Amino acid sequence: RAMRCPHANHVLQKVISTMPAASLQFMVDEITQDDLAKKIATHRYGGRIVQQLLAKCEAAQTRDLAEALLQDAVALCCHFFGSYAIQHLLEFGTADQQYRCLRIIEQNVGSIARSPSGVGVVGAAMQHTSSLDRIWLARAVVQDPKLLPHLAQARHGPGVVSQVVA
């Protein structure tokens, strides 16, 4: 409940920033039980907790959390708050998690990049993955002739377009 509270979530964020990563396992376990990861990642305050845990904890600690996020990656990419969890997974996940996430984005780039939140995810994928993976994603974007002009008009789209054509 504290993750969803507008005030208590700040306490949890402070706990994450001050405690060692090994001491945060109870939070990761709480999020991953009962398939709550998607629900918490898409919550205004809970999403912040997910992001900070992905950034701070070791890969072994967040493996189950990352797997839960990958299962719902397309929906999370298109969600206003959930997209930040995916962006953090692309930045802080293991190489395998980044690869799998990128493949999901690549296979669904038409729907993800047309979402206002998805544009940021595509940008994060272009920024935090290997050069070969970026080429695959760029090819997927340019295969849809209407997608690049759409991206150019999106809020953060011009930066994404410049990464795609580079």
N, C-alpha and C positions, 0 to 999 in steps of 0.2 A: 504493500500500500504506500510505503514511503516514496517509492519511485514515481508514483503518480501524483503526489502531493506537490503543489506549487512552492511550498516552503521546505518540507522535509527532503526534497530531492537535492537541495543545496547542501544539506548535512551529508548525504550520501556522496555527493561530489567531493566534498572536503575530505571525507574518509578515504576515497579513492586516491586523492592527490597526496595524502600524507602517510598512508599505511603502505608497507611493502606489498608487492604484488602477490606474494604467497598467502598473505592474510586476507585477500579479497575473494578467495575461492567460494566462500559462502554466498556471495552476491551472484557469481556466475551460476552456481548450482540453483539458486532461487529462480533465476531467469530461464534456465533451460528445463526446469521441471514442468510437467503438464503442458508442454508446447506453448509456453508463454512468450517465447522470444519475439515472434512477429508482433504480438499485441503490445509488448513493451517497447519494441523498436519503433513502432508507429505512434507512440504516445508522445505528446509534447515534452514531458519531463523525463519519462522513462527512456526515451531515445538518447538523451544526453548521458545517462548512466551506461547504456550499451556502448556508446562511442568511447567513453573514457575507459571502460574496461578493455575494449579492443586495443586501445592505444597503450595501456599500461601493463596488462597481464602478459605472461609468457604464452607462447603458441599452444603449449600442451594444456594450459588452463582454459583457454577459450576455444578449444577444438570443437566441443559440442555446441557452443554458441554459434560459431562460424558455420557449422553444418546446418543448424536450424535456419540461419539467415540465408544460406545458399538454397535451401529448399523452397523458400518463398522469395527468391531474389527478384524475379520480374515484378511482382506486386510491390515489393519494397522499393525498387528503383523508381517506380512511378508515384510513390507516396511522398508527400511533403516532408514528413519527419523521417520516415523509413529510409529515404534515399541517403541520408547522412550516415546511417549505419553501414550501408553498402559502400559508401565512399571510404569510410574508415577501414572496412574489410579490405578494400583494394590497396589502401596505404599501409596497413599494419599486419595484414594476414600473411600466412606463409606463402611461399612461391606457388605451391599447389592450390591453395585457396584462391590466390589472385588469378591463376590460370583458369580455374573452373568458373570463377565469377566472370572473368572476361569472356569466356566462351558462351556463357548464358547471355551476357549483354550483346555479344556479336550475333547470336542466333535470333535475338529479339530486338535488335536495334531499331527497327521500324516503329514499334510501339513505344519503346523506352525513350527514344530521342524526340518523339512527338509530345511527350509529357513534359511540362515545365520543370518538374523535379528531376526527370530523367536526363535532361541536358547536363546537369551538374555531375551525374554519375558517369556519363560518357566522357566528360572532361577529366574526371578523376581517373578513369581507366586509361585515357591517353597520357596522363601525367605519371601514373605510378606503376605501369607495367613495362615489360621489356620492349625493345624496339621492334622485334618481330611480331609480338602480340599487337602492338599499335598499328602495324601495317595491316594485319588481318582485320582489325576493327575499322580502320579507315576504308578498306576495300568494301566492307559490309555497308558502310555509310554511303559511299558513292554509288553503290549498285542501285539504290533507290533514287531516281533522278529528282524527286520532289523533296527529298530529305535534307540535302545540303542547303537549299534556299530557306527551308523551314528553320533549320538550325541558325542560319545567319540572322534571322529575325527574333530569335529567342533572347531572353534576358542575358544569359551568359553564353549565348551561342557564338558570337563572333570569335571568342577565344578558342572555342572548340573547333570551329571551322578552320582557323589558322593552324591548329594542331593536326587536323585531318589532312589538309592539303600540303603540309610541310614535308 
